[in-house]
């Protein structure tokens, strides 16, 4: 694929910006020559049609939710309603400067205040901050809250975070970034946390546990109350990774399970788009014990005026420039407002229904290491499907059939994992077609494995050499050569 | 519900095939004691049309376009070319996930690779990542990276850092036990490095700084020993100004909003992050690399992934995962549209217009520039009399100007800060001058 730097420069450029309408003084009169760029920039000067063609061409090399089925486990690739996009570009939101006087940003503050209320209710927790801008950012903010909590209490020896072996990679990374060490807790034969292993790991050096509920196998931790009670009894706190909220929102709440911090992924559960890797939004909900430590500023309503409250002496401070990804919050707000309680519940019911339906059909063809009721996702294994066939081969072959591969090789506790999350926005017909494709691929794996080894053949490129890319990295276009 | 395609007949069929009698049975694994605590929001479902009306009313209550914007402090009211929003709205970009499956993500990956090239060229650095959340977290991550490399537990930062950058940096440094030494500013508004402590992991500098003043960077790297030099800059100014790479910066970070992003009440924003090649293994964030497929055809894939959380877990360089990919694409399209000529032109418009307003204001009795240092598109003036009264008069007259209290933390009294972009016209600037009592 050629890049924008391969486009031939246009002879006629300019026209984006007007001529100067004040008397020109000249750069050299206004700033010291020492500050002025000495090497001219080497950015191509292009006409607009060249730019439009290039990025339209690039867009066609992508695969989005609007292009087809996207059963990426743990990522909740649901349909992104068009209304959300229309609301986010309203000039009253998109043109608003973050340092605007609050008298000019009452609508934005009202939206943040009301969304905070919705999320508080969905989580069943004491309060919410919209500031974190991604799931991992919410985790980090949550770990900062843990740290502050124990610092204020003088419990400086609490330096360990417990993590089930099925945890997302961001969990240990976030805990470590906040200065905690990580202790892994094994799962039992049903894929759930082993309570005996938990007992063994708990002591007065434990700051808390990071849980994903349901866990990354798509299995609900039926002993969740025992788990959180044990951690609380040992003086620790419970962090809930909200990546899997799409399986139970509108039906049950993390606050009722003993969560102290819970992060939302608005870009998963609340239908805001992933944008090829962000921007997301990762608000955190907290229990009573942690409210005072939430990031500043907080949005308050006083005398019918919304205001930003910076005066929170116990706060961890800020984790982002201003108020988080506000325009993402606008989209999530529009979504929740449209769904209402009934819609929120129907979302998780249909997500769980779709997952169980697919699971029961696919387990006839693929290994299902943890058989039983699943929530919104389930994990198959590509192991043993056919001689010499890996999960990667299966994933790449799916591309040739026009579906996005599931999440693969995660969670780490399942060999050759294939993690499938269909979401509620897919029809039974789509699921049936996907199951059929998975069955065809399984047949091909046995009868004509080369088809899988060679896949994909219908994408713009075939399998890429990622080892070479790692050994000898080329990370930018060489300019001026 | 509009976004759920299953019919009730579908659902019945699916339940039968699973072998359960009701949807509720699918939730039997959640303890009853937990489920019985559930309380709904009390929120009725609404039609798309009703929601559009409610949300539009909220947007209308903000009225940002009613005022002429002179707000700055790190976020600026720049023009976004139509081509940016239009191409950015293509659903193949908007609704795609992180490019973990490179064969069907070549669009996003190629754009990431282009973005990295643009960032390197603008900043004068060797390598860049595919984006951070915003300028503030980019700076915080740069400090953490420097700490991984030098391990001295301390950094120096100027007092003239934008307040939002400092707030975020304080939080990250508190959590990681990194001590911050604050360096005061000189009378001309530039940082005073006179009493720089030794044994630092990094020295951070912001240019232009919170006073709009361009920091002189020549010779700074030489005087900070082996501490890393972290420069935070305004990328739009680099159309005109010497890039930090020319001053031997080790890490360059920036808020990318000025290059094609809406102000959006401060989010989403875009963190730019560039470094010298030798530090690649310590860089946070995703990076796209060029490679070939099995047929030898050029393609792009995520590179240097062994730094990242999904592989390295607690030993990763950062926990960052989702970043600001679509915003990085906006900036890429902005730079493709502007080119060298356009970027230089827009930078010059900012520079000239800001100086025009500064000249007009300081021609009024009692008004003077607070600092003598060179500035780009933002400056601070000392005002005669009560700054709040003058601020209120400007607001009354239809200008959006930051309240003077916002600058008190810098030890500045009786001052106002003005940012002037290419969008401000001579008429607007003259009108502002008249409100202050000037002759134009």
Boltz contact constraints between the chains, C-beta under 6 A:
constraints:
  - contact:
      token1: [A, 1]
      token2: [B, 106]
      max_distance: 6.0
  - contact:
      token1: [A, 1]
      token2: [B, 110]
      max_distance: 6.0
  - contact:
      token1: [A, 3]
      token2: [B, 114]
      max_distance: 6.0
  - contact:
      token1: [A, 4]
      token2: [B, 114]
      max_distance: 6.0
  - contact:
      token1: [A, 4]
      token2: [B, 336]
      max_distance: 6.0
  - contact:
      token1: [A, 13]
      token2: [B, 339]
      max_distance: 6.0
  - contact:
      token1: [A, 13]
      token2: [B, 341]
      max_distance: 6.0
  - contact:
      token1: [A, 16]
      token2: [B, 81]
      max_distance: 6.0
  - contact:
      token1: [A, 16]
      token2: [B, 342]
      max_distance: 6.0
  - contact:
      token1: [A, 17]
      token2: [B, 345]
      max_distance: 6.0
  - contact:
      token1: [A, 17]
      token2: [B, 346]
      max_distance: 6.0
  - contact:
      token1: [A, 17]
      token2: [B, 422]
      max_distance: 6.0
  - contact:
      token1: [A, 20]
      token2: [B, 352]
      max_distance: 6.0
  - contact:
      token1: [A, 21]
      token2: [B, 426]
      max_distance: 6.0
  - contact:
      token1: [A, 22]
      token2: [B, 353]
      max_distance: 6.0
  - contact:
      token1: [A, 22]
      token2: [B, 356]
      max_distance: 6.0
  - contact:
      token1: [A, 22]
      token2: [B, 426]
      max_distance: 6.0
  - contact:
      token1: [A, 30]
      token2: [B, 351]
      max_distance: 6.0
  - contact:
      token1: [A, 30]
      token2: [B, 355]
      max_distance: 6.0
  - contact:
      token1: [A, 31]
      token2: [B, 374]
      max_distance: 6.0
  - contact:
      token1: [A, 32]
      token2: [B, 374]
      max_distance: 6.0
  - contact:
      token1: [A, 35]
      token2: [B, 214]
      max_distance: 6.0
  - contact:
      token1: [A, 35]
      token2: [B, 241]
      max_distance: 6.0
  - contact:
      token1: [A, 35]
      token2: [B, 242]
      max_distance: 6.0
  - contact:
      token1: [A, 37]
      token2: [B, 241]
      max_distance: 6.0
  - contact:
      token1: [A, 37]
      token2: [B, 242]
      max_distance: 6.0
  - contact:
      token1: [A, 41]
      token2: [B, 340]
      max_distance: 6.0
  - contact:
      token1: [A, 42]
      token2: [B, 121]
      max_distance: 6.0
  - contact:
      token1: [A, 43]
      token2: [B, 335]
      max_distance: 6.0
  - contact:
      token1: [A, 43]
      token2: [B, 339]
      max_distance: 6.0
  - contact:
      token1: [A, 43]
      token2: [B, 340]
      max_distance: 6.0
  - contact:
      token1: [A, 44]
      token2: [B, 339]
      max_distance: 6.0
  - contact:
      token1: [A, 45]
      token2: [B, 339]
      max_distance: 6.0
  - contact:
      token1: [A, 45]
      token2: [B, 340]
      max_distance: 6.0
  - contact:
      token1: [A, 45]
      token2: [B, 341]
      max_distance: 6.0
  - contact:
      token1: [A, 46]
      token2: [B, 339]
      max_distance: 6.0
  - contact:
      token1: [A, 48]
      token2: [B, 83]
      max_distance: 6.0
  - contact:
      token1: [A, 51]
      token2: [B, 83]
      max_distance: 6.0
  - contact:
      token1: [A, 51]
      token2: [B, 336]
      max_distance: 6.0
  - contact:
      token1: [A, 51]
      token2: [B, 337]
      max_distance: 6.0
  - contact:
      token1: [A, 55]
      token2: [B, 87]
      max_distance: 6.0
  - contact:
      token1: [A, 55]
      token2: [B, 333]
      max_distance: 6.0
  - contact:
      token1: [A, 58]
      token2: [B, 107]
      max_distance: 6.0
  - contact:
      token1: [A, 58]
      token2: [B, 110]
      max_distance: 6.0
  - contact:
      token1: [A, 58]
      token2: [B, 111]
      max_distance: 6.0
  - contact:
      token1: [A, 59]
      token2: [B, 90]
      max_distance: 6.0
  - contact:
      token1: [A, 59]
      token2: [B, 92]
      max_distance: 6.0
  - contact:
      token1: [A, 59]
      token2: [B, 93]
      max_distance: 6.0
  - contact:
      token1: [A, 59]
      token2: [B, 107]
      max_distance: 6.0
  - contact:
      token1: [A, 61]
      token2: [B, 106]
      max_distance: 6.0
  - contact:
      token1: [A, 61]
      token2: [B, 107]
      max_distance: 6.0
  - contact:
      token1: [A, 62]
      token2: [B, 92]
      max_distance: 6.0
  - contact:
      token1: [A, 62]
      token2: [B, 96]
      max_distance: 6.0
  - contact:
      token1: [A, 62]
      token2: [B, 105]
      max_distance: 6.0
  - contact:
      token1: [A, 62]
      token2: [B, 107]
      max_distance: 6.0
  - contact:
      token1: [A, 62]
      token2: [B, 108]
      max_distance: 6.0
  - contact:
      token1: [A, 63]
      token2: [B, 104]
      max_distance: 6.0
  - contact:
      token1: [A, 64]
      token2: [B, 91]
      max_distance: 6.0
  - contact:
      token1: [A, 64]
      token2: [B, 92]
      max_distance: 6.0
  - contact:
      token1: [A, 64]
      token2: [B, 95]
      max_distance: 6.0
  - contact:
      token1: [A, 64]
      token2: [B, 96]
      max_distance: 6.0
  - contact:
      token1: [A, 65]
      token2: [B, 95]
      max_distance: 6.0
  - contact:
      token1: [A, 66]
      token2: [B, 91]
      max_distance: 6.0
  - contact:
      token1: [A, 66]
      token2: [B, 95]
      max_distance: 6.0
  - contact:
      token1: [A, 72]
      token2: [B, 97]
      max_distance: 6.0
  - contact:
      token1: [A, 75]
      token2: [B, 97]
      max_distance: 6.0
  - contact:
      token1: [A, 79]
      token2: [B, 3]
      max_distance: 6.0
  - contact:
      token1: [A, 80]
      token2: [B, 95]
      max_distance: 6.0
  - contact:
      token1: [A, 83]
      token2: [B, 48]
      max_distance: 6.0
  - contact:
      token1: [A, 87]
      token2: [B, 55]
      max_distance: 6.0
  - contact:
      token1: [A, 90]
      token2: [B, 59]
      max_distance: 6.0
  - contact:
      token1: [A, 91]
      token2: [B, 65]
      max_distance: 6.0
  - contact:
      token1: [A, 92]
      token2: [B, 59]
      max_distance: 6.0
  - contact:
      token1: [A, 92]
      token2: [B, 60]
      max_distance: 6.0
  - contact:
      token1: [A, 92]
      token2: [B, 62]
      max_distance: 6.0
  - contact:
      token1: [A, 93]
      token2: [B, 59]
      max_distance: 6.0
  - contact:
      token1: [A, 94]
      token2: [B, 262]
      max_distance: 6.0
  - contact:
      token1: [A, 94]
      token2: [B, 264]
      max_distance: 6.0
  - contact:
      token1: [A, 95]
      token2: [B, 64]
      max_distance: 6.0
  - contact:
      token1: [A, 95]
      token2: [B, 65]
      max_distance: 6.0
  - contact:
      token1: [A, 96]
      token2: [B, 62]
      max_distance: 6.0
  - contact:
      token1: [A, 96]
      token2: [B, 64]
      max_distance: 6.0
  - contact:
      token1: [A, 96]
      token2: [B, 265]
      max_distance: 6.0
  - contact:
      token1: [A, 97]
      token2: [B, 69]
      max_distance: 6.0
  - contact:
      token1: [A, 97]
      token2: [B, 71]
      max_distance: 6.0
  - contact:
      token1: [A, 97]
      token2: [B, 263]
      max_distance: 6.0
  - contact:
      token1: [A, 98]
      token2: [B, 75]
      max_distance: 6.0
  - contact:
      token1: [A, 98]
      token2: [B, 265]
      max_distance: 6.0
  - contact:
      token1: [A, 98]
      token2: [B, 266]
      max_distance: 6.0
  - contact:
      token1: [A, 99]
      token2: [B, 71]
      max_distance: 6.0
  - contact:
      token1: [A, 99]
      token2: [B, 73]
      max_distance: 6.0
  - contact:
      token1: [A, 99]
      token2: [B, 402]
      max_distance: 6.0
  - contact:
      token1: [A, 105]
      token2: [B, 62]
      max_distance: 6.0
  - contact:
      token1: [A, 106]
      token2: [B, 61]
      max_distance: 6.0
  - contact:
      token1: [A, 107]
      token2: [B, 58]
      max_distance: 6.0
  - contact:
      token1: [A, 107]
      token2: [B, 59]
      max_distance: 6.0
  - contact:
      token1: [A, 107]
      token2: [B, 61]
      max_distance: 6.0
  - contact:
      token1: [A, 107]
      token2: [B, 62]
      max_distance: 6.0
  - contact:
      token1: [A, 108]
      token2: [B, 62]
      max_distance: 6.0
  - contact:
      token1: [A, 108]
      token2: [B, 265]
      max_distance: 6.0
  - contact:
      token1: [A, 110]
      token2: [B, 58]
      max_distance: 6.0
  - contact:
      token1: [A, 111]
      token2: [B, 58]
      max_distance: 6.0
  - contact:
      token1: [A, 121]
      token2: [B, 41]
      max_distance: 6.0
  - contact:
      token1: [A, 133]
      token2: [B, 133]
      max_distance: 6.0
  - contact:
      token1: [A, 134]
      token2: [B, 322]
      max_distance: 6.0
  - contact:
      token1: [A, 136]
      token2: [B, 319]
      max_distance: 6.0
  - contact:
      token1: [A, 136]
      token2: [B, 321]
      max_distance: 6.0
  - contact:
      token1: [A, 140]
      token2: [B, 319]
      max_distance: 6.0
  - contact:
      token1: [A, 144]
      token2: [B, 175]
      max_distance: 6.0
  - contact:
      token1: [A, 147]
      token2: [B, 175]
      max_distance: 6.0
  - contact:
      token1: [A, 169]
      token2: [B, 309]
      max_distance: 6.0
  - contact:
      token1: [A, 169]
      token2: [B, 310]
      max_distance: 6.0
  - contact:
      token1: [A, 169]
      token2: [B, 313]
      max_distance: 6.0
  - contact:
      token1: [A, 170]
      token2: [B, 309]
      max_distance: 6.0
  - contact:
      token1: [A, 170]
      token2: [B, 319]
      max_distance: 6.0
  - contact:
      token1: [A, 170]
      token2: [B, 321]
      max_distance: 6.0
  - contact:
      token1: [A, 172]
      token2: [B, 313]
      max_distance: 6.0
  - contact:
      token1: [A, 172]
      token2: [B, 314]
      max_distance: 6.0
  - contact:
      token1: [A, 173]
      token2: [B, 309]
      max_distance: 6.0
  - contact:
      token1: [A, 173]
      token2: [B, 316]
      max_distance: 6.0
  - contact:
      token1: [A, 173]
      token2: [B, 319]
      max_distance: 6.0
  - contact:
      token1: [A, 174]
      token2: [B, 319]
      max_distance: 6.0
  - contact:
      token1: [A, 176]
      token2: [B, 314]
      max_distance: 6.0
  - contact:
      token1: [A, 177]
      token2: [B, 319]
      max_distance: 6.0
  - contact:
      token1: [A, 178]
      token2: [B, 175]
      max_distance: 6.0
  - contact:
      token1: [A, 179]
      token2: [B, 176]
      max_distance: 6.0
  - contact:
      token1: [A, 182]
      token2: [B, 314]
      max_distance: 6.0
  - contact:
      token1: [A, 220]
      token2: [B, 29]
      max_distance: 6.0
  - contact:
      token1: [A, 220]
      token2: [B, 30]
      max_distance: 6.0
  - contact:
      token1: [A, 222]
      token2: [B, 29]
      max_distance: 6.0
  - contact:
      token1: [A, 252]
      token2: [B, 30]
      max_distance: 6.0
  - contact:
      token1: [A, 252]
      token2: [B, 34]
      max_distance: 6.0
  - contact:
      token1: [A, 252]
      token2: [B, 35]
      max_distance: 6.0
  - contact:
      token1: [A, 252]
      token2: [B, 38]
      max_distance: 6.0
  - contact:
      token1: [A, 256]
      token2: [B, 34]
      max_distance: 6.0
  - contact:
      token1: [A, 256]
      token2: [B, 37]
      max_distance: 6.0
  - contact:
      token1: [A, 257]
      token2: [B, 34]
      max_distance: 6.0
  - contact:
      token1: [A, 273]
      token2: [B, 94]
      max_distance: 6.0
  - contact:
      token1: [A, 273]
      token2: [B, 95]
      max_distance: 6.0
  - contact:
      token1: [A, 274]
      token2: [B, 97]
      max_distance: 6.0
  - contact:
      token1: [A, 275]
      token2: [B, 94]
      max_distance: 6.0
  - contact:
      token1: [A, 275]
      token2: [B, 325]
      max_distance: 6.0
  - contact:
      token1: [A, 275]
      token2: [B, 326]
      max_distance: 6.0
  - contact:
      token1: [A, 276]
      token2: [B, 93]
      max_distance: 6.0
  - contact:
      token1: [A, 276]
      token2: [B, 96]
      max_distance: 6.0
  - contact:
      token1: [A, 276]
      token2: [B, 108]
      max_distance: 6.0
  - contact:
      token1: [A, 276]
      token2: [B, 325]
      max_distance: 6.0
  - contact:
      token1: [A, 277]
      token2: [B, 98]
      max_distance: 6.0
  - contact:
      token1: [A, 277]
      token2: [B, 323]
      max_distance: 6.0
  - contact:
      token1: [A, 277]
      token2: [B, 325]
      max_distance: 6.0
  - contact:
      token1: [A, 278]
      token2: [B, 322]
      max_distance: 6.0
  - contact:
      token1: [A, 278]
      token2: [B, 323]
      max_distance: 6.0
  - contact:
      token1: [A, 278]
      token2: [B, 324]
      max_distance: 6.0
  - contact:
      token1: [A, 278]
      token2: [B, 325]
      max_distance: 6.0
  - contact:
      token1: [A, 279]
      token2: [B, 268]
      max_distance: 6.0
  - contact:
      token1: [A, 279]
      token2: [B, 324]
      max_distance: 6.0
  - contact:
      token1: [A, 279]
      token2: [B, 327]
      max_distance: 6.0
  - contact:
      token1: [A, 280]
      token2: [B, 322]
      max_distance: 6.0
  - contact:
      token1: [A, 316]
      token2: [B, 171]
      max_distance: 6.0
  - contact:
      token1: [A, 317]
      token2: [B, 167]
      max_distance: 6.0
  - contact:
      token1: [A, 317]
      token2: [B, 170]
      max_distance: 6.0
  - contact:
      token1: [A, 317]
      token2: [B, 171]
      max_distance: 6.0
  - contact:
      token1: [A, 318]
      token2: [B, 167]
      max_distance: 6.0
  - contact:
      token1: [A, 318]
      token2: [B, 168]
      max_distance: 6.0
  - contact:
      token1: [A, 318]
      token2: [B, 171]
      max_distance: 6.0
  - contact:
      token1: [A, 319]
      token2: [B, 171]
      max_distance: 6.0
  - contact:
      token1: [A, 321]
      token2: [B, 134]
      max_distance: 6.0
  - contact:
      token1: [A, 321]
      token2: [B, 136]
      max_distance: 6.0
  - contact:
      token1: [A, 321]
      token2: [B, 164]
      max_distance: 6.0
  - contact:
      token1: [A, 321]
      token2: [B, 266]
      max_distance: 6.0
  - contact:
      token1: [A, 321]
      token2: [B, 269]
      max_distance: 6.0
  - contact:
      token1: [A, 322]
      token2: [B, 266]
      max_distance: 6.0
  - contact:
      token1: [A, 323]
      token2: [B, 266]
      max_distance: 6.0
  - contact:
      token1: [A, 324]
      token2: [B, 267]
      max_distance: 6.0
  - contact:
      token1: [A, 325]
      token2: [B, 267]
      max_distance: 6.0
  - contact:
      token1: [A, 325]
      token2: [B, 268]
      max_distance: 6.0
  - contact:
      token1: [A, 326]
      token2: [B, 264]
      max_distance: 6.0
  - contact:
      token1: [A, 326]
      token2: [B, 265]
      max_distance: 6.0
  - contact:
      token1: [A, 326]
      token2: [B, 267]
      max_distance: 6.0
  - contact:
      token1: [A, 327]
      token2: [B, 264]
      max_distance: 6.0
  - contact:
      token1: [A, 334]
      token2: [B, 51]
      max_distance: 6.0
  - contact:
      token1: [A, 334]
      token2: [B, 55]
      max_distance: 6.0
  - contact:
      token1: [A, 337]
      token2: [B, 46]
      max_distance: 6.0
  - contact:
      token1: [A, 337]
      token2: [B, 51]
      max_distance: 6.0
  - contact:
      token1: [A, 338]
      token2: [B, 46]
      max_distance: 6.0
  - contact:
      token1: [A, 338]
      token2: [B, 51]
      max_distance: 6.0
  - contact:
      token1: [A, 340]
      token2: [B, 43]
      max_distance: 6.0
  - contact:
      token1: [A, 340]
      token2: [B, 44]
      max_distance: 6.0
  - contact:
      token1: [A, 340]
      token2: [B, 45]
      max_distance: 6.0
  - contact:
      token1: [A, 341]
      token2: [B, 40]
      max_distance: 6.0
  - contact:
      token1: [A, 341]
      token2: [B, 41]
      max_distance: 6.0
  - contact:
      token1: [A, 341]
      token2: [B, 43]
      max_distance: 6.0
  - contact:
      token1: [A, 342]
      token2: [B, 45]
      max_distance: 6.0
  - contact:
      token1: [A, 343]
      token2: [B, 1]
      max_distance: 6.0
  - contact:
      token1: [A, 343]
      token2: [B, 45]
      max_distance: 6.0
  - contact:
      token1: [A, 346]
      token2: [B, 1]
      max_distance: 6.0
  - contact:
      token1: [A, 349]
      token2: [B, 23]
      max_distance: 6.0
  - contact:
      token1: [A, 350]
      token2: [B, 4]
      max_distance: 6.0
  - contact:
      token1: [A, 350]
      token2: [B, 6]
      max_distance: 6.0
  - contact:
      token1: [A, 352]
      token2: [B, 26]
      max_distance: 6.0
  - contact:
      token1: [A, 353]
      token2: [B, 14]
      max_distance: 6.0
  - contact:
      token1: [A, 356]
      token2: [B, 18]
      max_distance: 6.0
  - contact:
      token1: [A, 356]
      token2: [B, 26]
      max_distance: 6.0
  - contact:
      token1: [A, 357]
      token2: [B, 14]
      max_distance: 6.0
  - contact:
      token1: [A, 357]
      token2: [B, 18]
      max_distance: 6.0
  - contact:
      token1: [A, 360]
      token2: [B, 18]
      max_distance: 6.0
  - contact:
      token1: [A, 373]
      token2: [B, 29]
      max_distance: 6.0
  - contact:
      token1: [A, 399]
      token2: [B, 103]
      max_distance: 6.0
  - contact:
      token1: [A, 399]
      token2: [B, 104]
      max_distance: 6.0
  - contact:
      token1: [A, 405]
      token2: [B, 101]
      max_distance: 6.0
  - contact:
      token1: [A, 424]
      token2: [B, 4]
      max_distance: 6.0
  - contact:
      token1: [A, 425]
      token2: [B, 3]
      max_distance: 6.0
  - contact:
      token1: [A, 427]
      token2: [B, 5]
      max_distance: 6.0
  - contact:
      token1: [A, 428]
      token2: [B, 6]
      max_distance: 6.0
  - contact:
      token1: [A, 428]
      token2: [B, 10]
      max_distance: 6.0
  - contact:
      token1: [A, 456]
      token2: [B, 103]
      max_distance: 6.0
  - contact:
      token1: [A, 459]
      token2: [B, 103]
      max_distance: 6.0
  - contact:
      token1: [A, 459]
      token2: [B, 104]
      max_distance: 6.0
  - contact:
      token1: [A, 460]
      token2: [B, 106]
      max_distance: 6.0
  - contact:
      token1: [A, 461]
      token2: [B, 103]
      max_distance: 6.0
  - contact:
      token1: [A, 461]
      token2: [B, 293]
      max_distance: 6.0
  - contact:
      token1: [A, 461]
      token2: [B, 297]
      max_distance: 6.0
  - contact:
      token1: [A, 461]
      token2: [B, 299]
      max_distance: 6.0
  - contact:
      token1: [A, 462]
      token2: [B, 293]
      max_distance: 6.0
  - contact:
      token1: [A, 462]
      token2: [B, 294]
      max_distance: 6.0
  - contact:
      token1: [A, 462]
      token2: [B, 295]
      max_distance: 6.0
  - contact:
      token1: [A, 463]
      token2: [B, 293]
      max_distance: 6.0
  - contact:
      token1: [A, 463]
      token2: [B, 294]
      max_distance: 6.0
  - contact:
      token1: [A, 464]
      token2: [B, 102]
      max_distance: 6.0
  - contact:
      token1: [A, 464]
      token2: [B, 291]
      max_distance: 6.0
  - contact:
      token1: [A, 464]
      token2: [B, 293]
      max_distance: 6.0
  - contact:
      token1: [A, 464]
      token2: [B, 299]
      max_distance: 6.0
  - contact:
      token1: [A, 464]
      token2: [B, 301]
      max_distance: 6.0
  - contact:
      token1: [A, 465]
      token2: [B, 291]
      max_distance: 6.0
  - contact:
      token1: [A, 465]
      token2: [B, 292]
      max_distance: 6.0
  - contact:
      token1: [A, 466]
      token2: [B, 301]
      max_distance: 6.0
  - contact:
      token1: [A, 468]
      token2: [B, 291]
      max_distance: 6.0
  - contact:
      token1: [A, 469]
      token2: [B, 289]
      max_distance: 6.0
  - contact:
      token1: [A, 469]
      token2: [B, 291]
      max_distance: 6.0
  - contact:
      token1: [A, 469]
      token2: [B, 301]
      max_distance: 6.0
  - contact:
      token1: [A, 469]
      token2: [B, 303]
      max_distance: 6.0
  - contact:
      token1: [A, 473]
      token2: [B, 289]
      max_distance: 6.0
  - contact:
      token1: [A, 473]
      token2: [B, 303]
      max_distance: 6.0
  - contact:
      token1: [A, 474]
      token2: [B, 289]
      max_distance: 6.0
  - contact:
      token1: [A, 474]
      token2: [B, 290]
      max_distance: 6.0
  - contact:
      token1: [A, 475]
      token2: [B, 116]
      max_distance: 6.0
  - contact:
      token1: [A, 475]
      token2: [B, 127]
      max_distance: 6.0
  - contact:
      token1: [A, 475]
      token2: [B, 287]
      max_distance: 6.0
  - contact:
      token1: [A, 475]
      token2: [B, 289]
      max_distance: 6.0
  - contact:
      token1: [A, 476]
      token2: [B, 116]
      max_distance: 6.0
  - contact:
      token1: [A, 476]
      token2: [B, 117]
      max_distance: 6.0
  - contact:
      token1: [A, 476]
      token2: [B, 120]
      max_distance: 6.0
  - contact:
      token1: [A, 477]
      token2: [B, 117]
      max_distance: 6.0
